[in-house]
Amino acid sequence: MTSNESPFFGSTESAGIDTTKAHGARVYNYLLGGHANFEVDRQAAELAYAAWPGGIDAVRADVREHRAAQGRVVRYLVREAGIDQFLEVGTGIPVQDSVHEVAQRDVPDARVVYVDRDPVVLAHARQLLPDTPDGSIRYLYGDLRDPQPILREAAATLDFSRPTAVTLFGILHFFADADDPHGLIGQLMAPLAPGSCLALTHLASDLHSEELSETFNRLNRSMAESVTLRSNGEVTALLGGLDLVEPGVVRASLWRPVPGAAAFESQMWCGVGRKIGVSS
């Protein structure tokens, strides 16, 4: 297979995939040890993350910790918040312990709608996600910059009159302040029932700030989308209007860690907020 072909598309050019620019989901897949990436993604990661504290090996450990934190968040949402339906926006390429896998270990009939706007992601989802007879797992094309079509399509699978979890894992740092991420979150949460939750992770601007700034300055020059780092206060503000779940917005590795787990200084903020009051 040549460098401009994909096992899911054949020719990437005919599928409309730009392999001259790195893509965030494919870079993340490479860091997780996956194969759904191209040479441009691998080169961008190696160059950019050389500036990360500890280099590429450290960032791979951080990515693995980020995945582990996502699992802990989903388990909290199922076991303690009592939520059995999920809307994951910007999900990326499916990997082990995706939201439906974690949720359905506790609640086999949990319903999950995945949303992404990248054709590579969608192709892998069609191949890798299970085809459930009851339609409990769906994968939709959608862009967080336009939440209303996402909500309309997701409502065919999810019952928004019951508590729902919206998960925005590692996506909001691809949105500049001018994109109004807080307003987009508000649109997503507006139709959801009281008791619904928003869970997010976000790259930090105030942890190893010089090294991370250099890392993402390099990555922004290589990727089709750019990254905006945010501070703990800025990430907390994205959850404004929701009741913060303990322990608040903390390093991903410190969000309800497994007792006895080795300490790890993640470079991602993680937080969960619960909607209180009447739905709109």
C-alpha positions as CSV (number, residue, x, y, z in Angstrom):
1,M,0.0,0.0,0.0
2,T,1.4,3.4,-0.9
3,S,1.7,6.4,1.5
4,N,-1.4,8.1,-0.1
5,E,-3.7,5.0,0.3
6,S,-5.8,3.9,3.2
7,P,-7.1,0.4,3.9
8,F,-10.6,2.0,4.4
9,F,-10.6,4.2,1.3
10,G,-8.0,3.0,-1.2
11,S,-6.9,6.3,-2.7
12,T,-7.0,9.0,-0.1
13,E,-7.1,11.6,-2.9
14,S,-10.3,10.2,-4.3
15,A,-11.8,10.2,-0.8
16,G,-11.0,13.9,-0.3
17,I,-8.5,13.3,2.5
18,D,-5.6,15.8,2.7
19,T,-2.5,13.9,3.5
20,T,-0.3,17.1,3.2
21,K,-1.4,18.3,6.6
22,A,-1.4,16.4,9.9
23,H,-4.8,15.9,11.6
24,G,-5.4,15.9,15.3
25,A,-7.3,12.6,15.5
26,R,-4.7,10.8,13.4
27,V,-1.8,12.2,15.5
28,Y,-3.6,11.0,18.6
29,N,-4.0,7.6,17.1
30,Y,-0.3,7.4,16.3
31,L,0.6,8.3,19.9
32,L,-1.7,5.6,21.1
33,G,0.1,3.1,18.9
34,G,-2.7,2.8,16.3
35,H,-2.4,2.4,12.5
36,A,-5.0,4.9,11.3
37,N,-2.5,7.6,10.5
38,F,-0.2,8.8,7.7
39,E,3.4,9.7,7.4
40,V,2.5,13.4,7.7
41,D,0.9,12.7,11.1
42,R,3.8,10.7,12.4
43,Q,6.4,13.3,11.3
44,A,4.3,16.1,12.9
45,A,4.1,14.2,16.2
46,E,7.8,13.4,16.3
47,L,8.8,17.0,15.6
48,A,6.3,18.7,17.9
49,Y,6.5,16.4,20.8
50,A,10.3,16.6,21.0
51,A,9.6,19.8,22.9
52,W,7.2,18.2,25.3
53,P,8.6,17.7,28.9
54,G,10.2,14.3,28.7
55,G,9.9,14.0,24.9
56,I,7.7,11.6,22.8
57,D,7.8,8.8,25.4
58,A,6.4,11.1,28.0
59,V,3.6,12.3,25.7
60,R,2.6,8.7,24.9
61,A,2.3,8.1,28.7
62,D,0.2,11.2,29.0
63,V,-2.1,10.0,26.2
64,R,-2.5,6.7,27.9
65,E,-3.3,8.4,31.1
66,H,-5.8,10.6,29.3
67,R,-7.6,7.4,28.0
68,A,-7.6,6.0,31.5
69,A,-9.1,9.2,32.9
70,Q,-11.9,9.0,30.2
71,G,-12.7,5.5,31.5
72,R,-12.9,6.7,35.1
73,V,-15.2,9.6,34.0
74,V,-17.6,7.3,32.1
75,R,-17.7,4.8,35.0
76,Y,-18.6,7.7,37.4
77,L,-21.4,8.8,35.0
78,V,-22.8,5.3,34.8
79,R,-22.3,4.1,38.4
80,E,-22.8,7.2,40.4
81,A,-24.6,9.7,38.2
82,G,-27.0,7.0,37.0
83,I,-26.6,8.0,33.3
84,D,-27.0,5.3,30.6
85,Q,-26.9,7.4,27.4
86,F,-24.0,9.3,26.0
87,L,-23.4,11.9,23.2
88,E,-19.6,12.0,22.4
89,V,-18.7,14.8,20.1
90,G,-15.3,14.8,18.4
91,T,-14.7,11.2,19.4
92,G,-11.8,10.5,17.1
93,I,-10.8,7.1,15.7
94,P,-12.3,4.2,17.7
95,V,-9.8,2.5,20.1
96,Q,-10.0,0.1,22.9
97,D,-12.1,1.2,25.9
98,S,-14.3,3.6,23.9
99,V,-17.3,5.1,25.7
100,H,-19.7,2.3,24.7
101,E,-17.3,-0.4,25.9
102,V,-16.8,1.1,29.3
103,A,-20.5,2.0,29.8
104,Q,-21.9,-1.3,28.6
105,R,-19.8,-3.3,31.0
106,D,-22.1,-1.9,33.7
107,V,-25.2,-1.2,31.7
108,P,-25.4,-3.5,28.7
109,D,-28.2,-1.5,27.1
110,A,-26.5,1.9,27.5
111,R,-26.9,4.0,24.3
112,V,-24.1,5.9,22.7
113,V,-24.0,8.3,19.8
114,Y,-20.5,9.2,18.5
115,V,-20.1,12.4,16.4
116,D,-17.1,13.4,14.3
117,R,-16.5,15.4,11.1
118,D,-13.4,13.7,9.8
119,P,-13.8,11.1,6.9
120,V,-11.0,8.9,8.2
121,V,-12.7,8.7,11.6
122,L,-16.0,7.9,10.0
123,A,-14.6,5.2,7.9
124,H,-12.8,3.5,10.8
125,A,-16.0,3.8,12.9
126,R,-18.0,1.9,10.3
127,Q,-15.4,-0.9,10.3
128,L,-14.7,-1.1,14.0
129,L,-17.8,-0.2,15.9
130,P,-20.3,-3.0,16.5
131,D,-23.5,-3.1,14.5
132,T,-26.1,-3.5,17.2
133,P,-29.5,-4.8,16.2
134,D,-31.2,-2.4,18.7
135,G,-29.4,0.6,17.3
136,S,-27.9,1.5,20.7
137,I,-24.6,2.6,19.1
138,R,-24.6,5.2,16.2
139,Y,-21.9,7.2,14.5
140,L,-22.9,10.5,13.0
141,Y,-21.2,13.1,10.8
142,G,-21.3,16.4,12.6
143,D,-19.3,19.5,13.5
144,L,-19.5,21.0,17.0
145,R,-19.5,24.4,15.4
146,D,-23.0,23.6,14.4
147,P,-24.7,21.8,17.3
148,Q,-28.3,21.8,16.2
149,P,-28.0,19.2,13.4
150,I,-26.1,17.0,15.9
151,L,-28.9,17.3,18.5
152,R,-31.6,16.5,15.9
153,E,-29.8,13.4,14.6
154,A,-28.8,12.2,18.1
155,A,-32.4,12.5,19.3
156,A,-33.3,9.5,17.1
157,T,-31.2,7.3,19.4
158,L,-31.1,9.2,22.7
159,D,-34.1,10.4,24.9
160,F,-33.2,13.9,25.9
161,S,-36.1,14.0,28.4
162,R,-33.9,11.7,30.5
163,P,-30.4,12.5,31.9
164,T,-27.7,12.4,29.2
165,A,-23.9,12.7,29.3
166,V,-22.2,14.9,26.7
167,T,-18.5,14.0,26.5
168,L,-16.0,16.4,24.9
169,F,-12.8,14.6,25.4
170,G,-9.8,16.4,23.9
171,I,-11.8,18.5,21.4
172,L,-12.3,22.0,22.8
173,H,-8.6,22.9,22.5
174,F,-9.2,22.9,18.8
175,F,-11.6,25.8,19.2
176,A,-10.3,29.4,19.5
177,D,-12.0,31.9,21.8
178,A,-13.6,33.4,18.7
179,D,-15.4,30.1,18.1
180,D,-17.3,30.7,21.4
181,P,-16.8,27.2,22.9
182,H,-18.8,28.2,25.9
183,G,-21.8,29.2,23.7
184,L,-21.5,25.9,21.8
185,I,-21.6,24.0,25.0
186,G,-24.7,25.9,26.0
187,Q,-26.4,24.9,22.8
188,L,-25.6,21.2,23.4
189,M,-26.8,21.3,27.0
190,A,-29.9,23.4,26.5
191,P,-32.4,20.6,25.5
192,L,-31.1,18.1,28.0
193,A,-32.9,17.0,31.1
194,P,-31.8,18.1,34.6
195,G,-29.3,15.6,35.9
196,S,-27.5,15.6,32.6
197,C,-23.7,16.0,32.7
198,L,-21.0,17.5,30.6
199,A,-17.5,15.9,30.8
200,L,-14.5,17.4,29.2
201,T,-10.7,17.2,29.0
202,H,-8.5,20.1,27.7
203,L,-4.8,20.7,27.1
204,A,-3.4,23.0,29.8
205,S,-1.6,26.4,29.2
206,D,-0.5,26.7,32.9
207,L,1.4,23.4,33.3
208,H,4.9,23.4,31.9
209,S,3.7,26.4,29.9
210,E,6.9,27.2,28.0
211,E,7.5,23.6,26.8
212,L,3.8,23.0,25.9
213,S,3.6,26.3,24.1
214,E,6.6,25.4,22.0
215,T,5.2,21.9,21.3
216,F,1.9,23.2,20.0
217,N,3.4,26.1,18.1
218,R,5.3,23.4,16.2
219,L,2.2,21.2,15.8
220,N,0.0,24.2,14.7
221,R,2.4,24.7,11.8
222,S,1.9,21.1,10.6
223,M,-1.8,20.5,11.3
224,A,-4.9,21.5,9.4
225,E,-6.4,22.7,12.7
226,S,-4.7,24.7,15.4
227,V,-4.6,24.1,19.2
228,T,-5.5,26.7,21.8
229,L,-4.2,25.9,25.3
230,R,-6.2,27.1,28.3
231,S,-5.6,27.6,32.0
232,N,-7.4,25.9,34.8
233,G,-9.6,28.9,35.3
234,E,-10.5,29.1,31.6
235,V,-11.4,25.4,31.5
236,T,-13.5,25.8,34.6
237,A,-15.3,28.7,32.9
238,L,-16.3,26.4,30.1
239,L,-18.3,24.5,32.7
240,G,-20.0,27.7,33.9
241,G,-23.6,27.3,34.7
242,L,-23.2,23.7,35.7
243,D,-22.6,22.3,39.2
244,L,-19.0,21.0,39.3
245,V,-18.6,17.4,40.4
246,E,-15.8,16.8,42.9
247,P,-12.9,17.1,42.7
248,G,-13.6,19.9,40.2
249,V,-11.2,20.7,37.3
250,V,-8.0,19.0,38.0
251,R,-5.2,17.2,36.1
252,A,-6.7,14.3,34.3
253,S,-4.6,11.9,36.3
254,L,-6.1,13.3,39.5
255,W,-9.7,13.0,38.5
256,R,-10.9,10.2,40.9
257,P,-7.7,8.1,40.4
258,V,-7.7,4.4,41.2
259,P,-6.5,4.1,44.9
260,G,-2.9,3.1,45.0
261,A,-2.2,4.1,41.4
262,A,1.2,5.6,40.6
263,A,1.3,9.4,40.6
264,F,1.4,11.0,37.1
265,E,1.5,14.6,36.2
266,S,-0.9,14.8,33.3
267,Q,-0.8,17.9,31.1
268,M,-4.6,17.8,30.6
269,W,-7.3,19.4,32.7
270,C,-10.4,17.2,33.3
271,G,-13.8,18.2,34.8
272,V,-17.4,17.2,35.0
273,G,-20.4,19.4,35.5
274,R,-24.0,18.5,36.2
275,K,-27.1,20.4,34.9
276,I,-29.4,21.5,37.7
277,G,-32.9,23.0,37.2
278,V,-35.4,22.8,34.5
279,S,-34.7,21.9,30.8
280,S,-35.5,24.4,28.1
